[in-house]
Amino acid sequence: MKTLKSIVLGLALLVACSAAKAIPFADGENLTKTFAINTYVDAMTRGKLQGLDDVVDQNAKFSLLSGKKIVTFTRDEIFQSLKLNKNVEQDCTTSTTVIQSNSDMTVVKVDMQYEKFVRSNYVTIANTGKGWKITNVYSVFK
């Protein structure tokens, strides 16, 4: 009987933990600046896409400087590209620096140091009223 109680208690705990982890981000309560930037870094450097859909605004703009030309991508184009590299770990060292921050928006510089070059991403995160979301990413290669 004691074993049965232990098994039932263990299963109840497992179900409760699983339900707690599955809390949606719809209310924005869990969409913090830190969560947004960590999710972005995980997607870009480790190919981990979980939560990225929640932290990137529907109208987000992604730009990169290619020579003297600026190339712009939509959210959907970036997501398609990231899905091709899902779970692929980049061979780089990553660092983040907050450039500007206030109660409405934050700009974070994400440097990805590869062997022969650095990719600097300037990530703008805005307080949308439904949590902090990425609204703009500008990438420069050095």
C-alpha positions as CSV (number, residue, x, y, z in Angstrom):
1,M,0.0,0.0,0.0
2,K,2.9,2.4,0.8
3,T,4.4,1.7,-2.6
4,L,1.1,2.5,-4.3
5,K,0.8,5.8,-2.4
6,S,4.4,6.7,-3.4
7,I,3.7,5.9,-7.1
8,V,0.5,7.9,-7.1
9,L,2.2,10.8,-5.3
10,G,5.1,10.7,-7.8
11,L,2.7,10.7,-10.8
12,A,0.7,13.6,-9.3
13,L,3.9,15.6,-8.8
14,L,5.1,14.8,-12.4
15,V,1.8,16.0,-13.8
16,A,1.8,19.1,-11.7
17,C,5.4,20.0,-12.8
18,S,4.6,19.4,-16.4
19,A,1.5,21.6,-16.2
20,A,3.4,24.3,-14.5
21,K,6.1,24.3,-17.2
22,A,3.5,24.5,-19.9
23,I,2.2,27.9,-18.8
24,P,1.6,30.0,-21.9
25,F,3.2,33.4,-22.4
26,A,0.0,35.0,-23.6
27,D,-0.2,37.3,-20.6
28,G,3.4,38.5,-21.1
29,E,4.2,37.9,-17.5
30,N,7.1,35.6,-18.3
31,L,8.3,37.7,-21.3
32,T,11.1,39.6,-19.6
33,K,14.1,41.4,-21.2
34,T,16.4,38.7,-19.9
35,F,14.2,35.9,-21.2
36,A,13.9,37.5,-24.6
37,I,17.7,38.1,-25.1
38,N,18.6,34.6,-23.7
39,T,16.1,33.0,-26.1
40,Y,17.5,34.9,-29.0
41,V,21.1,34.0,-28.1
42,D,20.1,30.3,-27.7
43,A,18.5,30.4,-31.2
44,M,21.4,32.1,-32.9
45,T,24.3,30.2,-31.3
46,R,22.8,26.8,-30.3
47,G,19.9,26.4,-32.7
48,K,17.5,26.1,-29.8
49,L,14.2,27.6,-31.1
50,Q,12.0,26.9,-28.2
51,G,10.3,30.1,-27.1
52,L,11.6,32.2,-30.0
53,D,8.2,32.5,-31.5
54,D,7.0,34.1,-28.2
55,V,9.8,36.7,-28.0
56,V,9.9,37.9,-31.6
57,D,7.3,40.5,-32.5
58,Q,5.1,39.7,-35.6
59,N,6.5,42.9,-37.3
60,A,10.1,42.4,-36.3
61,K,12.7,43.5,-38.8
62,F,16.1,41.9,-39.3
63,S,18.8,43.7,-41.2
64,L,22.4,43.1,-42.0
65,L,25.2,45.2,-43.6
66,S,26.6,43.3,-46.6
67,G,29.5,45.4,-47.9
68,K,27.8,48.8,-48.4
69,K,24.4,47.4,-48.9
70,I,21.7,46.8,-46.2
71,V,19.8,43.5,-46.7
72,T,16.5,43.2,-44.8
73,F,14.6,40.1,-43.8
74,T,11.2,39.4,-42.4
75,R,10.4,37.4,-39.3
76,D,9.3,34.5,-41.4
77,E,12.4,34.5,-43.5
78,I,14.6,34.4,-40.4
79,F,12.6,31.7,-38.8
80,Q,12.9,29.5,-42.0
81,S,16.6,30.0,-42.0
82,L,16.9,29.1,-38.3
83,K,14.8,26.0,-38.8
84,L,17.4,24.8,-41.3
85,N,20.0,25.1,-38.6
86,K,17.9,23.7,-35.7
87,N,20.1,22.3,-32.9
88,V,23.3,23.2,-34.7
89,E,25.8,24.7,-32.3
90,Q,27.9,27.7,-33.7
91,D,31.6,27.6,-33.2
92,C,31.8,31.0,-31.5
93,T,32.1,32.7,-28.2
94,T,29.1,34.9,-27.4
95,S,28.9,38.0,-25.2
96,T,26.1,40.4,-24.5
97,T,26.3,44.1,-23.5
98,V,23.3,46.4,-22.7
99,I,23.8,49.5,-24.8
100,Q,20.7,51.4,-23.8
101,S,17.8,50.6,-21.4
102,N,14.7,52.2,-20.1
103,S,11.2,51.1,-19.1
104,D,10.0,51.0,-22.8
105,M,12.9,49.6,-24.7
106,T,16.4,48.1,-24.5
107,V,19.2,47.7,-27.0
108,V,21.5,44.8,-26.4
109,K,24.7,44.2,-28.4
110,V,25.3,40.4,-29.0
111,D,28.8,39.7,-30.2
112,M,29.5,36.3,-31.7
113,Q,33.3,35.9,-31.9
114,Y,34.3,33.3,-34.6
115,E,37.9,32.4,-35.4
116,K,38.3,34.9,-38.2
117,F,35.5,37.5,-37.7
118,V,32.9,38.9,-35.3
119,R,29.2,39.2,-35.9
120,S,27.7,42.0,-33.9
121,N,23.9,41.9,-33.5
122,Y,22.2,45.0,-32.1
123,V,18.9,43.7,-30.7
124,T,16.1,46.0,-29.8
125,I,13.6,44.7,-27.3
126,A,10.5,46.7,-26.6
127,N,7.9,46.5,-23.8
128,T,4.8,45.8,-26.0
129,G,2.3,45.7,-23.2
130,K,2.2,41.9,-23.7
131,G,5.7,41.4,-22.5
132,W,9.2,42.3,-23.8
133,K,9.6,41.3,-27.5
134,I,12.3,41.6,-30.1
135,T,11.3,44.3,-32.6
136,N,14.6,44.9,-34.6
137,V,17.9,43.2,-35.1
138,Y,20.8,44.8,-37.0
139,S,23.8,42.7,-37.8
140,V,27.3,43.9,-38.7
141,F,30.3,41.7,-39.6
142,K,33.9,42.7,-38.8
